[in-house]
């Protein structure tokens, strides 16, 4: 897998990338007990943060920024304390129950996860999973964030049969015309792999 080739739209590398996203889609369906046919990839990309020069987003939930994101997955392509320093993924959790209960508005506790190459984190995208990426101190952090929906609005007419789907996939893969072609590619890929068609 070559990140450099992704930028040049190398077909083999793109297909490997799509297989990775498909594995994450299947992990989401398995983890949450969802029928695979109901989990649709909405957006995925390779993120690259370098040292202190790139700023990561603050505390957020993915669904609050994109309402069609219901499940999120992040596949790590580099390892903390090997390829980069800092840059942990951290969930914002409620403090442990106190006796008596703490007052509303008490600060939350960040629970960091230390990324390592090949590992992934899968979670629902709503407010229950507020998270952030801690600042990167040095090195380069590569990851593949992917976002999935259980009730997408598909912006194209679904292809009629497998041959039409395959033709459209290859056309989109080999001759992309716009930045939106990646989303179209993912939707067509989902159409091809959806069980029970």
N, C-alpha and C positions, 0 to 999 in steps of 0.2 A: 504494500500500500504506500503510495507516494503522494504526500500532500502537494508537492510542486506540480505533479501531473494533473491534479484536480483543477488547478487554475487554468490549464490548457485544454480542458475537456477531453482528456484521454478516456476513450470508451471503456477499456478494461478497468481502469481505476474507478470510474463512475459506477460501473456495475458492482464492484466490490463495496463501494460506499452505500449503494442501494441495498445490498445484502445485509450490511451492518444495521441500517435503519430498519429493515424487515425483522431482524433478530430482536431489536429493541421493541418493535411493535408487538411481536409475539410475547416478549417478556412482560410488557404492560398488560396484555390480555390475560396471561397466566397469573400474574401477581394479583390482579383485581378480579379474577373470575369472570371476565367478559368474553362473550363470543368474539372470536378473532375477526369475523366479518364486520363487527361494529366499531373497530378501532382503525381510524383513518389517519395517516400521516398528514400533518398540516404544514409543518415547516421544519427544516433541518439544515444545518450548515456546519462548517468547520470553523471553530473560533480559535484565534491565536492571540494571546496576550504576551507582550514582551516587557520584562522588567518593570521598572517604576514609570515608564513613559506611557503605558496604556492604562486607562482608568476602567475599572469594572463597575457594574451597576450596583446600587445600594440595595437595601432590604426591600424585597418585593415578592409578589406572587405572580406566577406566569399568567394565570387567568385574569388578573386585574389589568394587565396590559393588553391582552388579546383574549376576548371572551370566548372564542372558539377553542382555546387550549384547555383541555380537560385533564390530560395526563402529560407528564414531562419525563424525559430520560436524558441523562448526560453520560456519554461514553468517553472515558479518558484515554488520550493518546500519548500522555507523558506522565512522569512520576514526580510527586513532590519530594524535595530534598535530594533528587537526582538531577532532574532537568530544570527545576525552578525552586525558589524559596518563597514562602508565603503562599497566597493563592488558594487556601483551603475553601471548600464549599461548606457553608454553615447554615443549618436550619435554626430558625428562631423558635425556641420552645418555651412553653410556660414554665415558671419555676416549680420545683417539686412542691407538692401540697404541704402547707404549713398548718399547724394547729395553734391558734385558730386560723381560719383562712385569711390570706393576705388581701389587702384592699385592692379594689379594681384600679388598674393603671400601674400596677407594680411592673418594674422592668422585666423583660424577658431574658432568657438565657440562650446564648448562641452555642449550638452543638456542632463543632466542626468535623468534617470528614476529610481525611487526608487522601487526595487523589493518587491513584497508581495506574500505570499503563495497563489497559485491558479491562479495568474495572468499570462498573456503571452504577449509577444511582437512578432509581425509578420511583416516581412519586406522583400523587394527584396534584393538579396545578392550582388548586384553590387557596383561599386564605389560611386554611389549616396547615399549609406548608410554606409559610413565609421563609425566604432564604436569601442569601447573598454570597458573593465570592469575595473573600478577604483580599486586601491589596497584595499585589505581587511585588516582592522585594527585588528579585533578580531572576534571570533565566527566561525561558519561554514555556508557556503553558498551552498545550493543544487539547481541545476537547471537541466532541460532536454533540451539541445540544439538539434534541429532537422533541417535537411537540405533536400531540395526537388529540383527535376529537372523537367523540362518540355520536355526534349528530352534525356532521359537516354539511355545509352548503357547497356542493361541488359545482364549480363555475364552468363546466363543460358538459356537453351531451355525452353520456357514457357510450363507449363503442359497443357495437352490436354483437360481435363475436370475438373469439380468441385471436383469429388471424388479423382482424382490424386493430385489436388492442396491440398486438405485437408490432404491426406496421407503424402505428402511431408512436409506440415507445421508441423504436429505432429512429424514426424521423426526429422526435424530440431530443433524443440523446445525441445523435450525430449532427443535427442541423438546428441547434437552438437559435431562436430569433430574438427573444427578449429574456429579461431576468425572471419573468413569471413562468418561463418554461420549466424551471425546476419543480415548481408546485404542480404544474400539469403532469410532469413526468411521474411525480410521486402518486398523484391521484390515479393515473393510468396503471401504474404498477400495482396499486391497491386493487383496482378493478380486475386485473389479471389474476391476482392471488386470492381474491375474496372467495371463501368456500360457499358452496350452495348457489352459485350463479346459474 
